[in-house]
């Protein structure tokens, strides 16, 4: 998963799910799904919880398969941002 804030002036918060093998049904890599979480923000701060070092970090550069224990995203916007509900694209699992 990749979360980033786009370049000004729009400053959209975007979430992208990385492709994985077999996603397209034919054994290829497939494409990533992208969702715009917020179309316009004044800013955002994203931090990652590293339980090994017991700290919050400004970026996550640890190699896979090590993932952060938590991700915190603080939004900055005027007027206040409505509650976030996101439906990620994909097909139902059997």
C-alpha positions in Angstrom: 0.0 0.0 0.0 1.2 3.5 -0.8 -0.3 6.6 0.7 0.8 10.1 -0.5 -0.2 13.7 -0.7 -0.3 15.0 -4.3 1.5 18.1 -5.5 -0.1 21.6 -5.0 -2.5 23.2 -5.7 -5.0 20.2 -5.3 -3.2 18.4 -2.4 -5.3 15.3 -2.7 -4.6 12.4 -0.3 -4.3 9.2 -2.5 -4.1 5.5 -1.5 -2.7 3.0 -4.0 -2.8 -0.8 -3.5 0.3 -2.4 -5.1 -0.4 -5.1 -7.7 0.2 -8.7 -6.8 0.8 -11.8 -9.0 -2.3 -13.3 -10.5 -4.5 -10.2 -9.9 -5.6 -10.0 -13.5 -6.6 -13.7 -13.5 -3.9 -14.6 -16.0 -0.9 -14.9 -13.8 0.5 -11.5 -14.7 1.2 -8.7 -12.3 -2.0 -6.7 -13.0 -2.4 -3.0 -12.2 -2.7 -1.2 -8.9 -6.0 0.1 -7.6 -6.0 3.8 -6.7 -8.5 5.6 -4.4 -8.6 9.3 -3.7 -9.3 9.6 0.0 -9.6 13.4 0.0 -9.7 15.5 -3.1 -8.4 18.6 -1.4 -6.4 19.2 1.8 -4.4 22.0 3.2 -1.9 19.4 4.4 -1.4 16.0 6.1 1.1 14.4 8.4 1.7 10.6 8.0 3.7 8.8 10.7 4.4 5.1 11.2 4.7 3.1 14.4 7.8 0.9 14.8 7.3 -1.5 17.7 10.9 -2.8 17.4 12.3 0.6 18.3 9.1 1.7 20.2 8.9 5.0 18.3 6.8 6.9 15.7 8.7 7.6 12.4 8.2 10.2 9.7 8.8 7.6 6.9 8.9 3.9 6.6 11.9 2.5 4.8 12.2 -0.9 6.4 12.3 -3.8 3.8 9.4 -6.2 3.4 8.0 -8.2 5.0 8.4 -5.9 8.0 5.4 -3.6 8.2 4.6 -0.8 10.6 2.5 -1.7 13.6 0.2 1.3 13.0 -0.1 4.3 10.6 -1.3 7.7 11.8 -2.6 10.3 9.3 -3.4 13.8 10.6 -5.3 15.9 8.2 -5.3 19.7 7.9 -8.2 21.4 6.2 -10.5 24.4 6.4 -13.5 23.8 6.7 -13.2 20.6 8.9 -13.0 17.3 7.0 -16.1 15.0 7.1 -15.7 11.4 8.4 -13.7 9.2 6.1 -15.3 6.0 4.7 -13.4 4.3 1.9 -14.5 1.4 -0.2 -11.5 -0.2 -1.9 -12.1 -1.6 -5.4 -11.8 -5.3 -5.8 -13.8 -8.4 -6.3 -15.5 -10.5 -3.6 -13.4 -13.4 -2.2 -14.8 -16.9 -2.3 
